[in-house]
Amino acid sequence: MMYDEGLVTPMREELTDLGIKETRTAADVDRFLKEPKGTTLVVVNSVCGCAASNARPAVSVAMKNPKLPENAITVFAGNDAEATARARSYFVGYQPSSPQIALLKDGEVVFMLERHNIAGRSADDIASEISEAFNQFC
């Protein structure tokens, strides 16, 4: 583990309290993504400032959208290395990024926000973009 669990637990809970399922192993990730059907939101969580001030708050707002993905999972970059690597292996054509927010439909990435799409933007703008993806693909 890269970061103390006492530090990251509240960051994990920001997402799990929304009903997003925590996946901490490759097998956990595969349960949601290996046999893809429907839509799955995947949030690569992180201790970085843009995760704290932009990504997690944006996901929180977007999860109030009337249309939501059938599944929503999260991995924690830095602490759950195996799960994070496995989740990223499903992001064909995208480089690893922390944070990172993907929407997969039937196993294909249909929407992606990487760190450079998150840093420096307001959480409301990011939430709006995520919600638009939910409305289009879910």
Buried (B, 14 or more C-beta within 10 A) or exposed (E): EEBEEEEBEEBBEBBBEBEBBBBBEBEBBBBBBEEBEEBBBBBBBBBBEBBBBBBBBBBBBBBEBEEBBEBBBBBBBBBBBBBBBBBBEBBEEEEBBBBBBBBBBEBEBBBBBBBEBBBEBEBEEBBBBBBEBBEEBB
